[in-house]
Amino acid sequence: MTDTHAQARSLIDVVTLPDGTHRLTMDQWLEPTPDDLWPFFSNAANLEEITPASVHFHVITPQPVAMHPGTLIDYRLKVRGLPLRWRSHITDWEPPHRFIDQQVRGPYDLWHHEHRFAPDGTGTRCTDVVHYRVPGGPLSPLIHALFVGPDVRKIFAHRAIVLADRFASGRVLASAPQSQAATDDAPRNGVASPATAAV
C-alpha cells in the first residue's frame, strides 16, 4: 500500500451500531470554497470519475440530472463482478452546504449518505456520513467483515485520492493545513480571534 493510499484510508472511520447498522465517516479537506466545490458534487455524472473503475459504475439517468429534493438517479455497476442496478433518491438539497442521497433500490438493506461542506481555513472540510446495512440476516456481520466492509473502505479511499488530486494539489488531508489554521487563529490588529481567546 502506498503512503497516499494509507493516508486516504486514515480519513475513514467505520463503526457498527447496536442495531447492526454500520456508520462510515470520512473527513477530507479540499482547497476550493464550498461555493466553488458545489458545482462538481452537484453534477451526478462526476460520480463516475470518483468511483473505482473496477466497480464499472455508470449513471444511466439521462444527463444533465436536475438535482433537488425528490430527484431519482439510476446507476449501473458491478459488485465483485455481479451486475447490479442502483436507484438513489435525493432527500435533502441545501446548496452549497449539504445534501443527502438514499438508496431506494440496490444491493444494501439501507444506504443513507449525507454529504457536508463546511468552510475550513481558506478551503472546505468535506464530510461524508454513510449509514448502511448489509443483507444476509445472521450472516451479515460475516459478509460485512469479509467483503462489504473492505470494499466500501476501498471505494471511499479511492474517492479521497481522486478528490485530493483534483482539488488539493494531491495532498490527502483531513483538515486545513496547519499554516492556514495558524493564520486563521492569529491575532488581528492585536485582538485574538474568539477561538484563540477561548484557549
N, C-alpha and C positions, 0 to 999 in steps of 0.2 A: 504494500500500500504506500503510495506517495505521501509526502508531507501535506500536499494540498488536499488529498482525499481524507487524510486523518484530521486535518483542520475542519473540513466540511462535516465530517461525522461528529466532531466535538460540539457542533452547534445544535445537534439533535438530542432531544431527551424523550424517551418513551416510558410511560408508567402504565400499569394495569390497575384500574379502579375496582372497588369491591364488587360491582355488578358484572365484571368481566369485560367492560369496555376498555379499550386502550386509548390513551391520550398521548399524542405526539406534539411536541412543541419545538419550534425552531426559530431562533432569533438571528437575524443577519443584518449587518449594516451595509448600506449602499450609498454611493456618492450623491445621486440626484435627490432633490427635494420630493416630498410626496406628490406635489402637483406635477413635477416632471416625470415621475415614475408611473403615475396613474395610467397614461395612455397605453403603456406597454402591457400592464396587468389587466387592463380592461378590454384588450383585444384577445378573444378566445383562441385565435389562430396561433398565438405565441406559446400556447401550451405545448405545441409540438416541438418547439425549439428547446424548451427547458426539461423535456422528458427524455429519458434514455432511449436511444434508437432500438435497443433490444425489446422495448415494450411495444414497438410498432404502433404508436399512438397517433390517431388521426381524427381531426374534427370533421364530422360528416354533415353537420348542420350547414346550410349554405351561408357563405360569408358575404358581407360582414354581419356579425351577430349583434343585434341591438341589445345592449345589456341594461337590465333594470329588474326590479323585483318581479318575479314571475317568469323570467326568461328560462326556457328549456334548451339545453345544449346536448347533442348526441355525439358520441365518440365511438371509434372502433379501436381495439387494442388487442394485445396478446399477453396473457399471463402464463409464463413458463411454457410458451408455445401454444396455449389454448386460446383460440379466438373468442373474443367477448365483445358485447356492446355495453355501453355505459351511458346513462342519461343523468345530467345534473340539472338541478333546479336552483336558480339564483333567488335566495330568500331575502337577503338584505343587500342593499346597494347604497353606499354612503361616500361618494367621491369627495376628496381623494384619500380618505382615511380607513375605509373598512368595507369588506363585502364578505358574504357567506355563500358557498355553494354546497348543496346537499344531494347525495345520490338518491335518485328515485328508482333507478334500475341499474343493476350491475353486480359485481362479484361479492360485495360486502353486505352483511346484515345491516350495517349502519356505516355511513361515511358523511361526516359533518365537518366542513373545512372553513374555518374563519381566517381571513387574511386581514392583517392590521398594518397600517403605515403611520409611523409617528416620527415627528422631527427629532433628530439626534445629531448634535453638532451642526455642521453645515449640510448634512445629508439626512438619511431616513433609516430608522430601525424598522425592518420588515419582520413581522411575527406571524408565523403560521401555527394555528392551533387546530389539530385534527382529532376528532373523536371517532373511533371506528370499532366495529365488532366483526369478528370473523365467523363465517358459518362453520358448521361441523358438530354442533351440540357438545357432548362431553369431550370430543376430540379437538375442539377449537383451541384450547391452550397449547396443545402439541403442534397443531397446524401453524399457529402463530409463531411459536418458538423456532420451528424448523424452516418455515417457508415465508409466511407473510411478513413477520417482523423484519427479518433481514432484507426482504425485497423492498419494503416501504422505506427503510433507512437508506438503502442504495438509491432509490428514486429521489429522495429529498437531498441526499448528499450531492448527487449529480446536478440537481436543480441549483443548489448553493454555488457549485463551481461555475456553472454557466452564467448565473447572475453576477458572480464576482468578476468573471472575465468581461462581461458586458458593461457593468455599472460600478465596479470598484477597482479598476486597474489590476484585476487579477488577485486582489487581496481578499481572503476569506476571513471576515471579521464579524464578531457578534455585536459590537457596538462601535461608536465613533472612535477613531484613533486617539490616543492619549494626548497628542499635541492639540487636537481640537477641543477635547474635554477641558484641558488646562486653560486654553484660550477662553472658552465659554465661562469658566469659573473665576477668571482673573478679575481683580478689582477694576472698575471703570471710573476714571476720574477720582480715584481714591476711595470709592464706595464699593464694598464687596457685593457680589451677587447674592440673592436670597439663599441659594444653595450653599455658597461658601459661608455666609454668615451663620447658617444653622449648624455648622460643624462644631 
